[in-house]
Amino acid sequence: MTTPDLQAAAAAIELAEQAIGKAIARLTELGGPDAQQVLAYDLAHAGAGVATAKSMLQYGALGDAEARLTCGFAADVIHDLATKLIGREELWGVELSTLSPTNAFVTGHRDPEYVASLATTQGPRHLSGEMEMVQDTFRAFAADVIAPHAEHVHRTNGDVPEEIITGLAELGAFGLSVPADYGGFSEGGADEYLAMVIATEELSRASLGIGGSLITRPEILTRALVKGGTEAQKLHWLPKLATAEVMPAVAVTEPDYGSDVAGIKVTATPADGPDGAPGYVINGVKTWCTFGARADALALLARTDPDRTKGHRGLSLFVVPKERGDGHGFVLTQEPVGDRIGRMEGRPIDTIGYRGMHSYEVALEDWWVSEDNLVGGADGLGKGFYLQMAGFENGRLQTAARAIGVMQAAYEAALDYAENRKVFDANIIEYQLTRAKLGRMAMLIQASRQFSYQVARMMGEGQGQMEASMIKAYVCKAAEWVTREALQIHGGMGYAEEYTVSRLFVDARVLSIFEGADETLCLKVIARRLTTGN
C-alpha cells in the first residue's frame, strides 16, 4: 500500500499551479474569457480544484488519516487537470509533459487499493472547542427537528414547518451575521463566517430545502444593510432579521435576466403614497424568488434610472414589505391611492427538488414602497448592484457549505447501505469498486470542507472573494458526482423515493445553478479575475 507523501503532494500541486499560470497567460493572449469560453471554463474549474488541493496541505500535516486524504485528493486533482489538458495543449499553452514529474505521485495515490482504503476514513475536522459547540448544536437541531420533516415535505411539495423557523431563531441562526449592536451575535472576524459555514453544513445534511437554505436569504439582506443601509434602516430591520420576526426573500432574477443582473427591467419610479408620503412604485416581473410567499419582505433590485445604458449603475435595492401569502400561490393588494392600486401576484414554479421553500414568479404592478425602504436612502440610489453583490459573495461560500452538507448525507447513506446490502453472498462494501467510490467521496468531502473553512477565515479578514467563487464552483459540481454515486451504490432502491438518497440526488442538481450559474461564475468572475486581477 502506498504511503502518503505530503512533500510529493506539495511539489505536485506547485507544478499544477505553474501549469494554471501558463494557461492564464495563454487565455489572456487569446483574447480572454469571452473569446475562449471553453478554455476559460475548464481553466476556472481546474484552478478551483488546485486551490482546494493546496488548502489541504496544512490539514494533511495533522495526522495519518489527514495525510492519506490529502494525498489522495491532490492526485485526483492532478489527474483531472491532465484530462483537461490532453488534446488541447496548444490551446492551453501547456505541454502535458509539464505534469510528468507528478506521475509517480499520482500513480501511487490513485491506485485503486489506495483510494478504496479511504472508504471509511472521513478524517477529523479540527475545529476549536467553540466551533465544535456550534457544530453539535446545529447537528442536534437538524436531527431532532428538521430530519423528521424532510422526506414528507419533499414528496408532498409541502411548506417549511414553522417550528423549524422558530427553532432556528431561538438558536440564533438568523443573527449569526447581524452585528451585536443590532440584536445579533456577530462580533466580526473569522469566527462569524466559520460559524455560518458550520451551521449551514449541518442543517443541509438534514435537508437542503427546509434546513440549510433558510439562513441564506436573511444573510444576503443582512449583509446588504450592514454594508450600505442607513442607521435608521439598520435599527429597524436588523433586529427583526435576527429574530425571524421578518423573514425575507430575494427578488433579483427576471425572466429575461438571470446572471446578467445589469440588464434587469423591473422599475422603481418616484411616486407619492398614502397621505402624500414620498416613495416609489415598482412595476415588472421577478422570477426564481425563493421563499417569496412565506416571506415578510422582498430584497428587491430595481432600475431607478431609466437610462439603460448605465447598466448596473442605474439599479437600486429596496426592502419591500409584504404580507405572508399562501405557499401555492398568492395575490396581494394595497389600499388605493387615487386611481392607483398596488398589486403583487406570486406564481409557484414546480421543481424536481429543493422543495419546501418554493420558488415563485412574482409580478408587481404599481406596488408602492416608502422612500425609507430604499437601502442607503438617497445615497443608495444607483448602488443597489454593489449592495446586492455584498450579500451574494458570502452567499457563494454559504452555498458551498450547503453542498458539503448534502454530500456528507449522501456519503453516510451510501456507506450504511453498502455495509448492510448483500450481493452475491457478500456485503457490497467488500467489493473494491464500491470502496473506491466511497473513498473518493471521503476525499472530496473533506477537501471541500477544509477549503470552505479557509475561505471563511479569509472572508473574516476582508479577503477571499475570488476563493469564495472558486469553492462554490468546485464543490457544487463535486456534489453532483457524490450524490450520483451514492444513489448508484443503492442500485434500484436508490431510484425509489422511499430512500433519502433520491432526494439528495435531485437536490444536489440545483447547486450549480443558483447563487450564480456555474458557467457565468466561471467565465464572468473566476476566469475574468484570473486574467485581469479584478
MARMIVEX-36817 format. One record per residue (C-alpha): z, y, x. Coordinates in steps of 0.02 Angstrom, whole numbers. Layout:
+--------+--------+--------+
|     up |  north |   east |
+--------+--------+--------+
|      Z |      Y |      X |
...
+--------+--------+--------+
END
This chain:
+--------+--------+--------+
|     up |  north |   east |
+--------+--------+--------+
|      0 |      0 |      0 |
|    -47 |    172 |     65 |
|     99 |    279 |    123 |
|     96 |    459 |     58 |
|     42 |    582 |    193 |
|     84 |    762 |    150 |
|     10 |    831 |    311 |
|   -155 |    749 |    270 |
|   -142 |    814 |     93 |
|   -115 |    991 |    156 |
|   -262 |    976 |    276 |
|   -374 |    909 |    137 |
|   -326 |   1050 |     20 |
|   -360 |   1177 |    157 |
|   -536 |   1106 |    181 |
|   -562 |   1113 |     -7 |
|   -507 |   1295 |     -8 |
|   -633 |   1333 |    128 |
|   -770 |   1250 |     25 |
|   -719 |   1353 |   -126 |
|   -726 |   1511 |    -18 |
|   -904 |   1471 |     38 |
|   -955 |   1438 |   -141 |
|   -882 |   1604 |   -196 |
|   -986 |   1693 |    -65 |
|  -1140 |   1596 |   -120 |
|  -1111 |   1639 |   -303 |
|  -1096 |   1823 |   -256 |
|  -1257 |   1811 |   -155 |
|  -1348 |   1734 |   -304 |
|  -1300 |   1875 |   -422 |
|  -1130 |   1824 |   -488 |
|  -1067 |   1727 |   -639 |
|  -1191 |   1799 |   -764 |
|  -1340 |   1747 |   -658 |
|  -1273 |   1573 |   -613 |
|  -1167 |   1515 |   -759 |
|  -1162 |   1330 |   -718 |
|  -1110 |   1362 |   -539 |
|   -982 |   1490 |   -594 |
|   -908 |   1373 |   -725 |
|   -894 |   1224 |   -607 |
|   -826 |   1335 |   -469 |
|   -693 |   1407 |   -584 |
|   -632 |   1233 |   -632 |
|   -641 |   1168 |   -454 |
|   -545 |   1320 |   -393 |
|   -414 |   1294 |   -528 |
|   -394 |   1112 |   -477 |
|   -374 |   1156 |   -293 |
|   -246 |   1292 |   -336 |
|   -149 |   1165 |   -439 |
|   -151 |   1041 |   -295 |
|    -92 |   1173 |   -172 |
|     54 |   1214 |   -287 |
|    109 |   1032 |   -274 |
|    134 |   1032 |    -85 |
|    308 |   1108 |    -92 |
|    355 |    988 |   -231 |
|    293 |    841 |   -130 |
|    417 |    878 |      9 |
|    566 |    848 |   -108 |
|    563 |    658 |   -112 |
|    463 |    498 |   -107 |
|    408 |    498 |   -289 |
|    360 |    681 |   -273 |
|    259 |    645 |   -115 |
|    167 |    500 |   -196 |
|    119 |    603 |   -348 |
|     66 |    749 |   -239 |
|    -47 |    646 |   -127 |
|   -124 |    553 |   -272 |
|   -161 |    715 |   -363 |
|   -232 |    800 |   -207 |
|   -351 |    654 |   -180 |
|   -403 |    662 |   -362 |
|   -443 |    848 |   -346 |
|   -545 |    823 |   -186 |
|   -643 |    684 |   -272 |
|   -678 |    799 |   -421 |
|   -738 |    937 |   -305 |
|   -854 |    814 |   -216 |
|   -931 |    757 |   -381 |
|   -969 |    937 |   -424 |
|  -1048 |    966 |   -253 |
|  -1159 |    813 |   -237 |
|  -1339 |    855 |   -278 |
|  -1300 |   1041 |   -286 |
|  -1254 |   1076 |   -105 |
|  -1386 |   1211 |    -85 |
|  -1334 |   1296 |   -245 |
|  -1152 |   1296 |   -190 |
|  -1192 |   1343 |    -10 |
|  -1080 |   1199 |     43 |
|  -1130 |   1037 |    127 |
|  -1048 |    881 |     60 |
|  -1007 |    838 |    240 |
|   -883 |    984 |    237 |
|   -764 |    866 |    147 |
|   -797 |    717 |    261 |
|   -635 |    741 |    360 |
|   -542 |    705 |    198 |
|   -624 |    535 |    172 |
|   -483 |    429 |    243 |
|   -352 |    525 |    145 |
|   -450 |    516 |    -18 |
|   -492 |    331 |      8 |
|   -310 |    285 |     33 |
|   -238 |    390 |   -108 |
|   -374 |    349 |   -234 |
|   -357 |    164 |   -201 |
|   -336 |     82 |   -372 |
|   -174 |     -2 |   -323 |
|   -103 |    163 |   -259 |
|   -144 |    253 |   -422 |
|    -84 |    105 |   -525 |
|     82 |    107 |   -432 |
|    117 |    278 |   -509 |
|    107 |    215 |   -688 |
|    293 |    238 |   -721 |
|    325 |    372 |   -589 |
|    349 |    534 |   -682 |
|    450 |    619 |   -546 |
|    596 |    741 |   -568 |
|    561 |    919 |   -620 |
|    685 |   1002 |   -501 |
|    748 |   1133 |   -621 |
|    904 |   1237 |   -596 |
|   1057 |   1197 |   -700 |
|   1022 |   1343 |   -815 |
|    842 |   1291 |   -843 |
|    896 |   1111 |   -873 |
|   1005 |   1178 |  -1014 |
|    852 |   1264 |  -1087 |
|    755 |   1102 |  -1074 |
|    891 |    997 |  -1153 |
|    922 |   1120 |  -1294 |
|    741 |   1132 |  -1348 |
|    709 |    946 |  -1321 |
|    853 |    903 |  -1436 |
|    794 |   1025 |  -1569 |
|    617 |    959 |  -1556 |
|    675 |    779 |  -1576 |
|    801 |    812 |  -1715 |
|    712 |    943 |  -1820 |
|    526 |    953 |  -1777 |
|    477 |    773 |  -1744 |
|    532 |    707 |  -1916 |
|    409 |    827 |  -2000 |
|    264 |    816 |  -1877 |
|    165 |    670 |  -1949 |
|    190 |    719 |  -2131 |
|    131 |    898 |  -2101 |
|    -19 |    836 |  -2003 |
|    -76 |    708 |  -2131 |
|    -48 |    818 |  -2284 |
|   -107 |    980 |  -2202 |
|     62 |   1050 |  -2251 |
|    154 |   1207 |  -2201 |
|    281 |   1234 |  -2064 |
|    451 |   1192 |  -2140 |
|    562 |   1344 |  -2150 |
|    706 |   1250 |  -2069 |
|    605 |   1244 |  -1908 |
|    579 |   1432 |  -1907 |
|    761 |   1472 |  -1946 |
|    821 |   1341 |  -1823 |
|    715 |   1412 |  -1682 |
|    776 |   1586 |  -1724 |
|    956 |   1527 |  -1709 |
|    914 |   1453 |  -1538 |
|    845 |   1622 |  -1485 |
|    668 |   1554 |  -1460 |
|    585 |   1710 |  -1530 |
|    691 |   1825 |  -1423 |
|    651 |   1748 |  -1254 |
|    534 |   1893 |  -1210 |
|    622 |   2029 |  -1310 |
|    725 |   2140 |  -1193 |
|    912 |   2125 |  -1216 |
|    921 |   2311 |  -1261 |
|    819 |   2271 |  -1417 |
|    912 |   2118 |  -1478 |
|    829 |   1984 |  -1372 |
|    876 |   1880 |  -1222 |
|    756 |   1943 |  -1089 |
|    831 |   2016 |   -932 |
|    660 |   2019 |   -848 |
|    609 |   1922 |   -695 |
|    551 |   1745 |   -667 |
|    681 |   1659 |   -775 |
|    611 |   1741 |   -931 |
|    439 |   1665 |   -903 |
|    506 |   1500 |   -841 |
|    618 |   1478 |   -993 |
|    471 |   1513 |  -1107 |
|    364 |   1382 |  -1018 |
|    502 |   1250 |  -1026 |
|    542 |   1285 |  -1209 |
|    359 |   1282 |  -1258 |
|    327 |   1115 |  -1173 |
|    474 |   1033 |  -1259 |
|    428 |   1099 |  -1431 |
|    245 |   1049 |  -1408 |
|    299 |    874 |  -1356 |
|    358 |    851 |  -1535 |
|    215 |    946 |  -1618 |
|     84 |   1072 |  -1565 |
|     55 |   1136 |  -1742 |
|    234 |   1159 |  -1803 |
|    325 |   1169 |  -1637 |
|    256 |   1242 |  -1477 |
|    138 |   1365 |  -1559 |
|    271 |   1452 |  -1661 |
|    331 |   1552 |  -1511 |
|    158 |   1615 |  -1463 |
|    122 |   1743 |  -1598 |
|    288 |   1836 |  -1584 |
|    268 |   1828 |  -1395 |
|     97 |   1913 |  -1400 |
|    155 |   2056 |  -1512 |
|    318 |   2074 |  -1417 |
|    231 |   2099 |  -1250 |
|    110 |   2224 |  -1325 |
|    254 |   2326 |  -1397 |
|    354 |   2316 |  -1235 |
|    204 |   2373 |  -1135 |
|    143 |   2515 |  -1245 |
|    246 |   2539 |  -1403 |
|    341 |   2698 |  -1440 |
|    530 |   2693 |  -1427 |
|    542 |   2703 |  -1617 |
|    423 |   2555 |  -1635 |
|    522 |   2452 |  -1510 |
|    684 |   2490 |  -1600 |
|    607 |   2445 |  -1768 |
|    504 |   2290 |  -1729 |
|    578 |   2202 |  -1579 |
|    748 |   2156 |  -1657 |
|    656 |   2089 |  -1809 |
|    539 |   1985 |  -1700 |
|    687 |   1916 |  -1601 |
|    774 |   1851 |  -1758 |
|    615 |   1796 |  -1852 |
|    651 |   1923 |  -1988 |
|    470 |   1966 |  -1953 |
|    350 |   1826 |  -1906 |
|    182 |   1896 |  -1854 |
|      4 |   1830 |  -1844 |
|   -130 |   1892 |  -1725 |
|   -289 |   1962 |  -1802 |
|   -416 |   1992 |  -1663 |
|   -562 |   1871 |  -1681 |
|   -702 |   1913 |  -1803 |
|   -843 |   1806 |  -1874 |
|   -968 |   1880 |  -1750 |
|   -849 |   1919 |  -1608 |
|   -731 |   1793 |  -1530 |
|   -705 |   1807 |  -1344 |
|   -818 |   1961 |  -1344 |
|   -675 |   2068 |  -1407 |
|   -755 |   2233 |  -1356 |
|   -885 |   2215 |  -1494 |
|   -770 |   2198 |  -1644 |
|   -819 |   2287 |  -1804 |
|   -661 |   2299 |  -1909 |
|   -624 |   2484 |  -1928 |
|   -467 |   2588 |  -1948 |
|   -508 |   2759 |  -2018 |
|   -385 |   2904 |  -2040 |
|   -332 |   2920 |  -2222 |
|   -182 |   2979 |  -2320 |
|    -71 |   2854 |  -2408 |
|     61 |   2869 |  -2544 |
|    130 |   3046 |  -2561 |
|      2 |   3106 |  -2435 |
|     80 |   3011 |  -2288 |
|    -40 |   3006 |  -2140 |
|   -111 |   2838 |  -2088 |
|   -266 |   2730 |  -2079 |
|   -367 |   2621 |  -2197 |
|   -428 |   2458 |  -2123 |
|   -591 |   2377 |  -2176 |
|   -676 |   2219 |  -2117 |
|   -651 |   2033 |  -2088 |
|   -545 |   1941 |  -1961 |
|   -554 |   1754 |  -1932 |
|   -451 |   1619 |  -1847 |
|   -296 |   1716 |  -1894 |
|   -169 |   1577 |  -1866 |
|    -12 |   1585 |  -1974 |
|    -93 |   1726 |  -2073 |
|    -19 |   1677 |  -2242 |
|    162 |   1648 |  -2192 |
|    161 |   1800 |  -2076 |
|    257 |   1957 |  -2122 |
|    141 |   2066 |  -2017 |
|    -25 |   2058 |  -1927 |
|    -51 |   2116 |  -1748 |
|   -224 |   2183 |  -1786 |
|   -352 |   2254 |  -1666 |
|   -471 |   2378 |  -1747 |
|   -602 |   2504 |  -1699 |
|   -534 |   2681 |  -1715 |
|   -680 |   2765 |  -1626 |
|   -844 |   2745 |  -1722 |
|   -942 |   2765 |  -1560 |
|   -976 |   2580 |  -1524 |
|  -1045 |   2620 |  -1352 |
|   -865 |   2645 |  -1296 |
|   -834 |   2458 |  -1318 |
|   -654 |   2409 |  -1288 |
|   -606 |   2591 |  -1255 |
|   -629 |   2625 |  -1440 |
|   -504 |   2495 |  -1500 |
|   -325 |   2519 |  -1556 |
|   -186 |   2398 |  -1601 |
|    -91 |   2405 |  -1765 |
|     59 |   2315 |  -1836 |
|      4 |   2284 |  -2016 |
|    148 |   2237 |  -2132 |
|    109 |   2115 |  -2273 |
|    194 |   2005 |  -2399 |
|    202 |   1819 |  -2367 |
|     59 |   1728 |  -2451 |
|     25 |   1550 |  -2506 |
|    -21 |   1430 |  -2367 |
|   -179 |   1376 |  -2457 |
|   -249 |   1550 |  -2482 |
|   -184 |   1719 |  -2535 |
|   -234 |   1884 |  -2613 |
|   -126 |   2038 |  -2589 |
|   -148 |   2212 |  -2661 |
|    -71 |   2382 |  -2633 |
|    -24 |   2517 |  -2756 |
|   -173 |   2629 |  -2795 |
|   -192 |   2793 |  -2702 |
|   -313 |   2891 |  -2810 |
|   -466 |   2780 |  -2833 |
|   -423 |   2675 |  -2680 |
|   -338 |   2505 |  -2698 |
|   -296 |   2411 |  -2541 |
|   -338 |   2226 |  -2544 |
|   -308 |   2084 |  -2420 |
|   -376 |   1909 |  -2451 |
|   -345 |   1756 |  -2343 |
|   -454 |   1601 |  -2350 |
|   -388 |   1448 |  -2257 |
|   -501 |   1363 |  -2129 |
|   -478 |   1175 |  -2132 |
|   -466 |   1098 |  -1959 |
|   -466 |    922 |  -1887 |
|   -298 |    950 |  -1801 |
|   -172 |   1084 |  -1756 |
|   -109 |   1084 |  -1935 |
|     43 |   1166 |  -2008 |
|     21 |   1348 |  -1960 |
|   -154 |   1355 |  -2037 |
|   -292 |   1474 |  -1985 |
|   -371 |   1599 |  -2101 |
|   -518 |   1712 |  -2127 |
|   -437 |   1874 |  -2182 |
|   -539 |   2007 |  -2273 |
|   -465 |   2182 |  -2282 |
|   -530 |   2316 |  -2399 |
|   -454 |   2490 |  -2391 |
|   -291 |   2416 |  -2330 |
|   -181 |   2565 |  -2286 |
|    -54 |   2572 |  -2145 |
|     55 |   2716 |  -2091 |
|     14 |   2806 |  -1928 |
|    185 |   2742 |  -1871 |
|    106 |   2570 |  -1862 |
|    -20 |   2619 |  -1729 |
|     54 |   2540 |  -1573 |
|     92 |   2678 |  -1450 |
|     66 |   2814 |  -1580 |
|    -62 |   2947 |  -1536 |
|    -52 |   2891 |  -1355 |
|   -105 |   2717 |  -1409 |
|   -273 |   2770 |  -1478 |
|   -409 |   2680 |  -1383 |
|   -285 |   2573 |  -1285 |
|   -271 |   2427 |  -1405 |
|   -377 |   2311 |  -1299 |
|   -264 |   2332 |  -1148 |
|   -106 |   2310 |  -1252 |
|   -177 |   2154 |  -1332 |
|   -226 |   2081 |  -1164 |
|    -47 |   2107 |  -1102 |
|      5 |   1978 |  -1231 |
|   -144 |   1864 |  -1206 |
|   -120 |   1845 |  -1018 |
|     51 |   1770 |  -1046 |
|    -22 |   1675 |  -1194 |
|   -133 |   1580 |  -1071 |
|     18 |   1520 |   -974 |
|    103 |   1475 |  -1136 |
|    -50 |   1378 |  -1194 |
|    -44 |   1280 |  -1031 |
|    138 |   1238 |  -1070 |
|     86 |   1180 |  -1243 |
|    -46 |   1068 |  -1165 |
|     83 |    992 |  -1047 |
|    195 |    951 |  -1194 |
|     52 |    865 |  -1286 |
|      6 |    768 |  -1128 |
|    185 |    713 |  -1099 |
|    199 |    648 |  -1277 |
|     33 |    555 |  -1261 |
|     85 |    477 |  -1095 |
|    252 |    420 |  -1166 |
|    168 |    344 |  -1319 |
|     39 |    254 |  -1211 |
|    171 |    188 |  -1090 |
|    279 |    123 |  -1232 |
|    131 |     38 |  -1315 |
|     71 |    -37 |  -1151 |
|    242 |   -111 |  -1115 |
|    252 |   -193 |  -1286 |
|     75 |   -243 |  -1333 |
|     13 |   -415 |  -1279 |
|   -170 |   -454 |  -1248 |
|   -225 |   -622 |  -1175 |
|    -44 |   -676 |  -1158 |
|     11 |   -525 |  -1055 |
|     77 |   -353 |  -1095 |
|    -65 |   -232 |  -1059 |
|     45 |   -136 |   -935 |
|     19 |   -286 |   -821 |
|   -167 |   -251 |   -806 |
|   -222 |   -143 |   -659 |
|   -339 |    -35 |   -764 |
|   -201 |     11 |   -886 |
|    -81 |     52 |   -745 |
|   -213 |    157 |   -656 |
|   -243 |    258 |   -814 |
|    -56 |    287 |   -835 |
|    -39 |    330 |   -651 |
|   -172 |    463 |   -661 |
|    -88 |    533 |   -818 |
|     77 |    546 |   -724 |
|     -8 |    640 |   -581 |
|    -99 |    761 |   -694 |
|     54 |    800 |   -798 |
|    175 |    832 |   -655 |
|     47 |    934 |   -558 |
|     11 |   1039 |   -713 |
|    196 |   1062 |   -744 |
|    236 |   1115 |   -567 |
|     91 |   1239 |   -563 |
|    149 |   1311 |   -729 |
|    322 |   1339 |   -653 |
|    244 |   1426 |   -504 |
|    136 |   1538 |   -613 |
|    289 |   1581 |   -720 |
|    382 |   1637 |   -565 |
|    232 |   1740 |   -508 |
|    216 |   1825 |   -677 |
|    401 |   1866 |   -672 |
|    361 |   1967 |   -516 |
|    215 |   2056 |   -598 |
|     84 |   1944 |   -519 |
|     -9 |   1785 |   -567 |
|   -136 |   1849 |   -693 |
|   -276 |   1753 |   -606 |
|   -169 |   1598 |   -589 |
|   -122 |   1606 |   -775 |
|   -307 |   1593 |   -816 |
|   -328 |   1450 |   -692 |
|   -183 |   1349 |   -759 |
|   -246 |   1370 |   -936 |
|   -422 |   1314 |   -890 |
|   -366 |   1164 |   -788 |
|   -225 |   1097 |   -897 |
|   -314 |   1111 |  -1064 |
|   -460 |   1004 |  -1003 |
|   -339 |    882 |   -923 |
|   -252 |    864 |  -1092 |
|   -414 |    806 |  -1171 |
|   -429 |    664 |  -1044 |
|   -245 |    614 |  -1054 |
|   -242 |    605 |  -1243 |
|   -409 |    514 |  -1250 |
|   -350 |    380 |  -1129 |
|   -181 |    368 |  -1216 |
|   -273 |    334 |  -1378 |
|   -386 |    209 |  -1289 |
|   -236 |    113 |  -1223 |
|   -182 |     91 |  -1404 |
|   -351 |      9 |  -1443 |
|   -393 |      4 |  -1628 |
|   -221 |     62 |  -1677 |
|   -250 |    223 |  -1582 |
|   -380 |    267 |  -1712 |
|   -255 |    238 |  -1852 |
|   -161 |    389 |  -1919 |
|     -1 |    289 |  -1925 |
|     11 |    307 |  -1736 |
|     62 |    475 |  -1666 |
|    -68 |    468 |  -1527 |
|   -209 |    500 |  -1651 |
|   -130 |    669 |  -1694 |
|   -106 |    711 |  -1511 |
|   -289 |    674 |  -1478 |
|   -358 |    793 |  -1610 |
|   -227 |    925 |  -1570 |
|   -274 |    925 |  -1386 |
|   -454 |    967 |  -1427 |
|   -411 |   1143 |  -1483 |
|   -326 |   1190 |  -1321 |
|   -486 |   1232 |  -1227 |
|   -545 |   1339 |  -1372 |
|   -403 |   1455 |  -1423 |
|   -317 |   1589 |  -1318 |
|   -485 |   1614 |  -1230 |
|   -627 |   1488 |  -1247 |
|   -645 |   1386 |  -1088 |
|   -820 |   1446 |  -1048 |
|   -778 |   1629 |  -1070 |
|   -617 |   1611 |   -974 |
|   -707 |   1529 |   -829 |
|   -858 |   1645 |   -824 |
|   -786 |   1813 |   -875 |
|   -612 |   1800 |   -800 |
|   -592 |   1670 |   -663 |
|   -766 |   1672 |   -584 |
|   -778 |   1860 |   -600 |
|   -610 |   1888 |   -515 |
|   -656 |   1762 |   -380 |
|   -816 |   1857 |   -339 |
|   -760 |   2036 |   -366 |
|   -572 |   2031 |   -345 |
|   -541 |   2115 |   -514 |
+--------+--------+--------+
END
